[in-house]
Amino acid sequence: MRSLVEELPSIDIKDMASILEGNQEAYRVEFLISNKYTQSIDITTTRGSFGGLVYWFICPGCKERVKKLCLYQSKIFLCRNCQDLTYKTQAIREYRKDKYVKKKKPRTIKDSMANRERLFEELKKYLPSSS
């Protein structure tokens, strides 16, 4: 089973938004990790749908914009994709998928029409006959 995001220490851009508000430049922040390592992480902005700015971390591993970074092996912050992490709810969903089998849907229009014709024949029994 994959590790969970909730199990690792993380930083969220929401926690830094109040510090960054009002500035439109790209940023770089430094984090001191367990008094041994210092890591620089870039922060960028995009325009929000309703105006204003949306702040993003730039993941040091994949260079993608992300909202949250997790501490990897107590040495470096990376996004969940770089660390192959999953959320607890995703793990539960995967477990449930294995337990329940979905009903089969008609694969073709021909199968679908055959089902409709069968249903119509069943319903004919209950219709008043026109004699």
C-alpha positions as CSV (number, residue, x, y, z in Angstrom):
1,M,0.0,0.0,0.0
2,R,1.2,3.5,-0.8
3,S,2.1,6.0,1.9
4,L,-0.5,8.6,2.9
5,V,-0.2,12.3,2.6
6,E,-1.7,12.7,6.1
7,E,1.1,10.7,7.7
8,L,3.9,13.1,6.6
9,P,4.7,16.7,7.8
10,S,3.7,19.2,5.2
11,I,3.5,22.8,4.3
12,D,0.5,24.4,2.6
13,I,0.5,27.6,0.6
14,K,-2.6,28.7,2.4
15,D,-0.5,29.1,5.5
16,M,1.8,31.5,3.7
17,A,-0.8,33.5,1.8
18,S,-1.1,36.2,4.5
19,I,2.6,36.8,4.4
20,L,2.7,37.0,0.6
21,E,-0.5,39.0,0.0
22,G,-0.2,42.2,-2.1
23,N,3.1,41.3,-3.8
24,Q,2.9,40.2,-7.4
25,E,6.5,39.1,-7.8
26,A,7.9,35.5,-7.8
27,Y,9.2,34.5,-4.4
28,R,11.7,32.2,-2.9
29,V,11.4,31.0,0.6
30,E,13.9,29.0,2.7
31,F,13.0,26.3,5.2
32,L,15.3,25.0,7.9
33,I,14.8,21.3,8.2
34,S,15.7,19.7,11.5
35,N,18.5,22.2,12.1
36,K,20.6,20.5,9.4
37,Y,19.3,21.3,6.0
38,T,18.1,24.5,4.4
39,Q,15.8,24.2,1.4
40,S,14.8,27.0,-1.0
41,I,11.4,26.7,-2.6
42,D,10.1,29.0,-5.3
43,I,6.6,30.5,-5.1
44,T,4.7,31.8,-8.1
45,T,1.3,33.4,-8.7
46,T,-1.4,33.1,-11.3
47,R,-4.5,35.3,-11.8
48,G,-7.6,34.0,-10.0
49,S,-10.9,33.4,-11.7
50,F,-12.6,36.2,-9.7
51,G,-9.6,38.6,-9.7
52,G,-6.7,38.6,-7.2
53,L,-3.8,36.3,-7.1
54,V,-3.4,32.5,-6.5
55,Y,-0.2,31.4,-4.9
56,W,1.6,28.2,-5.8
57,F,4.7,26.4,-4.6
58,I,7.0,25.1,-7.4
59,C,7.9,21.5,-6.5
60,P,11.7,21.1,-6.5
61,G,11.4,17.6,-8.0
62,C,9.0,17.9,-10.9
63,K,8.8,21.8,-11.3
64,E,5.0,21.7,-11.3
65,R,2.8,24.2,-9.4
66,V,1.3,22.7,-6.3
67,K,-0.6,23.9,-3.2
68,K,1.1,21.5,-0.7
69,L,4.5,20.0,-0.2
70,C,5.3,17.0,2.0
71,L,8.6,16.4,3.8
72,Y,10.4,13.4,2.1
73,Q,12.6,11.3,4.4
74,S,13.0,14.2,6.7
75,K,15.3,15.9,4.2
76,I,13.5,17.7,1.4
77,F,10.0,19.0,0.6
78,L,8.4,17.4,-2.5
79,C,4.9,17.2,-3.9
80,R,2.8,14.0,-3.4
81,N,3.3,12.9,-7.1
82,C,7.1,12.9,-6.7
83,Q,6.8,10.8,-3.6
84,D,4.0,8.5,-4.9
85,L,1.7,9.4,-2.0
86,T,-2.1,9.0,-1.8
87,Y,-4.8,10.5,0.3
88,K,-6.6,8.4,2.9
89,T,-9.9,8.7,1.1
90,Q,-8.3,7.4,-2.1
91,A,-7.0,4.4,-0.3
92,I,-10.5,3.7,1.1
93,R,-12.0,4.0,-2.4
94,E,-9.5,1.5,-3.8
95,Y,-10.5,-1.0,-1.1
96,R,-14.2,-0.6,-1.8
97,K,-13.6,-1.0,-5.6
98,D,-12.3,-4.5,-4.9
99,K,-15.3,-5.5,-2.9
100,Y,-18.1,-4.4,-5.2
101,V,-18.6,-5.4,-8.8
102,K,-20.3,-2.9,-11.1
103,K,-23.4,-4.0,-13.2
104,K,-22.5,-4.5,-16.8
105,K,-23.8,-1.9,-19.2
106,P,-24.8,-2.7,-22.7
107,R,-21.7,-2.6,-24.8
108,T,-23.4,-1.8,-28.2
109,I,-26.5,-0.1,-29.5
110,K,-27.7,-3.5,-30.7
111,D,-27.5,-4.8,-27.1
112,S,-29.3,-1.8,-25.8
113,M,-32.1,-2.1,-28.4
114,A,-32.5,-5.8,-27.5
115,N,-33.0,-4.9,-23.9
116,R,-35.6,-2.3,-24.8
117,E,-37.5,-4.7,-27.0
118,R,-37.5,-7.3,-24.2
119,L,-38.8,-4.7,-21.8
120,F,-41.5,-3.6,-24.3
121,E,-42.6,-7.2,-24.7
122,E,-42.9,-7.5,-20.9
123,L,-45.0,-4.3,-20.8
124,K,-47.3,-5.4,-23.6
125,K,-48.8,-8.0,-21.2
126,Y,-50.2,-5.2,-19.0
127,L,-51.6,-3.0,-21.8
128,P,-55.3,-3.4,-22.7
129,S,-55.8,-5.4,-25.9
130,S,-57.4,-3.5,-28.8
131,S,-60.0,-6.0,-30.1
